[in-house]
Amino acid sequence: MVFADVDAAMDWIDANQLGRRNLTPDQRSIIRGRRYNRLKKAAADNLKRGTEAPKLQSDTSGDTAAAIADKHGVSRATVIRDGKRCRCSKLMNYSWQT
């Protein structure tokens, strides 16, 4: 398989893992958090480059958390919490290694 970049490969890996039935709720949470953080970062990068028009605050069509929540059958708030949890666990792992 050929992917455009590392993020595309990571998205494929995470989507493939979420399709498995034997994941624990904690594992699903971490994977949703990784996907949310990655997609949120990509949207912010697009805005910085000017490749995407800025949206009004009331426009929820581009809401990354809501899109992931709908796809995985959880609430928007759960996806945001998963993203924070994933970010914190990544920081903790880094601090333990140094």
Residue, then its C-alpha position, 0 to 999 in steps of 0.5 A: m500500500v502506498f500512502a500520501d504521507v505518514d498521517a494518511a498511513m496512521d489514519w489507515i492503521d487507526a481505522n483498521q484497528l477500530g474495525r476490530r471487535n476485540l479492543t477494550p474500551d480503553q484501547r478504543s478511547i486512545i485510538r479515537g483520541r489519536r484520530y481526533n488530534r491528528l485530524k484537528k491538527a490537519a484542519a489547523d494546518n490547512l487554515k494556516r496555509g490558507t487552503e481552507a476558508p475559515k468558518l463561522q463559529s456557529d458552523t458545525s459542518g467542519d467540527t472534527a469531534a462531531a464527525i468522529a463521534d457520529k462515526h463511532g457512536v459516542s458523544r462529541a464530548t467523549v471524543i474531545r476527552d479522548g483527545k485530551r487523554c491521548r495527548c496527556s498519555k503521550l506527554m507522560n510517556y515522554s517524561w518517563q523516558t527522559 
